[in-house]
Amino acid sequence: MQYCSTRGGVHGWDFRDVLFSGYAPDGGMFMPESLPVLSPDTLRCWKGLSYTKLVVEVASLFIHNQLIPKQDLEVLVAEALSGFSVPEIVRIARLKEGLSVLELFHGGTLAFKDLAMTCTVRFLDYFLRKENCRATVLVGTSGDTGGSAIQSAKGLSGLDVVVVYPQGRITPVQEKHMITCLEDNVHVFAADGSSDDIDQPLRRLFADQELVKSHSLMSLNSVNWSRVMIQLAHFIYAYLELSGMEQNKAALPEMEVVVPTGGAGNIAAGLIVRQMGLPLKMVAMVNSNDIVHRMVTTGDFSMAANVTQTLAPAIDIQDPYNMERVFWLLLDRDGSSVKNMMEEFQHTHRYSLPENHRKLLSQVLSTGTVTDEGILETMRRCWDENQYVLCPHTAVAVWHHYHCPPSPGLNRCYVATASPAKFQAVVQRAGLTFDLPEAVRSLDNLATRYQNLERSLDWCKDWEERLREKILSLSSCRKNNGTYYS
């Protein structure tokens, strides 16, 4: 299995190269040069596998056995997923009127990011130990990614984690999952801006190939292929559990998956699985930051002037960067076309999809948009009918259940990306209550550590320089085997 860039300038990389890279050197995102096909016989053999074993089977399709032998892969994945609060790792809540909710939030930071992040960090640590070297991870977060990266990597001797989050735009629990970690390899910045603002200096830093190479700089956002690769597993798991495939021996039945969408990593994973042979219908639900909805329905792939703060903050994103992977798939791996499209979008923050491209996209992806009031209404109704509390992001998906019922005979799954415990203010605003886990209550009593990135006239350049200084100082300290925080 070899990898290439979505912009056509890089080919022939292996999984280890891609794992440590983030963006490709030509500015694109890594994808497998070819996708394995999942036959009906393979899927029927996988039916009944535990989630952990399914992750191993999926990952082994994309990681050459010479890089990580399968027996090592089994150990790494089992260790990564050992800290989840339910033994099955992911859980399906089967509620009234065919409402099936795929709970992906039983990891340490109560968000779906934990599933892929814990595995990816284990893969990183495996190679770092094997090669006796270090790396620096640079992560921008809209709320959940940063906490998950920190909790997965804290205390690892070969890895420093630098996280930047949008101050005042995430919940107290999301913030505390980051700023209460005082391990020597964890470094947190609170930025006066949106998550899309944060992406700008990070892209500049990753574009500096000298910096990337000399300081082993890498990303753990879903820019990183490994994150998306692991996310393939929960779509396959949902299909095996909910599609009714065991009742249809002749052909694989179609199933619809509804996903709350921000950076579009889950959408990319679902559409990759579709190209691998699963008959999935994908639905991307967004909040008021509706760029994905506008793109699919009208071809308008343009960022609004500002990111709107909503009750579902982790998807308050105007730059759904994983759509680049989706475009690459839809355009038959035409790197030149993707390069032209994405460079225009990045330079102008606008792009108008040609109608034939929009039609291709709308054939594989449906969309909808939900207001804050719609989020609250959905949370209340789900509680009234099921005594089940949704997080606001999951409510963005479940709104579709109440307003666009599935066709007769079509099974549908709704992806629950986070626990309501992370969004207590919204739960209370909906008039509901939720008992906080002890692990969340205890966060209030912990010490904190972080640095501010203030807004200035030239904030993007200033933030880039501050983060560059941090990366350089970390490298200098680690070369001398020093402790960073006295």
C-alpha angles and dihedrals in degrees: 000000000000130000137222138186121262087231095058100241100105130051139162101035119147129225094266092054092048094045091060097043118065104188117024117250090257091056094257132116126255122253133167111270087230132012122230116238120236107214122207088248091055092049092049089051089052093050107113096022115136115253090250093054091045090055089053092051092049095045092048089061090063104032117069113235090234090061097046114003112224093247089056090046090055091054094046095050093045091051092046094053097038095095098060118121097232123053094229090056092217124040134199117219108205106202134174125302094021095301104156114181119195104213109210097164107088096107130101097283096037095242136107090246088077092070096062098026097058091050094045093050090050090053090050093049090048092058095039092054092043092051096034094232142118138236138194119223118207115195133180113196139194089201116296107042095066096052091046093050091049096047092046096048105031114128096011108140097215100047135069116193121206113188129186119194133180105254114226093013100084133060124267091249093052090049094047092051085064109032097044093062106099099176114137093242096055122090121177130192125191110210126203095229146051128296088255088055089053092053092063100067090037091057089050092052093048090048089061098088093185090057092044094050100039094048100032090239116185143163132240095188115110084271081087109089093218091064092054092042093058090046089062087072098065092053090051091045091052091048093050091049102039112023096080090232092150090064093053112061096169102058140000110263120232119251131190122222120196116203132184103231136212116134089011096234092133091046091052091049092049093050091047089054088049090055089049090062110275111129095228127160108207124210120189114200119194138182125229089307088081107166093126091050093048092047095053096042102038108007091247103144097173134125120241117240091257139015109252115228109229140170088266099059099169089068096044089118132133096183108063092187097181089067084083088071090048092051090050091054094046094047093053094255093302099165094182093057092046091049093053093045097047096042090053090048093048094048098043102019086230137093132161113214113226109247093247090054092047090052091051089052095046090053091064102028133047122188144194138180128224130199125219089257089052089053092053093044091052093048091051095046094048089052094046093051101035110013085237123135118218125201111237093254093052087047088059087061097040091052084075090061093059098040103034109032115200121261115264111279095014115120116216135194129198118210115227105203101181144015119258086234088080093056106046095149091058092045089053092045088056088055094249135121131219128186109237117228114245090245089063096043091052092058090078091066098052128101118246138219129186143124129234126238102204125208112253137166090268097028097152093057092042093051091047091053094047091051092044090053090051092051092049094047092049091052092049092049095047093048087062091046088243134159110244100207115047 
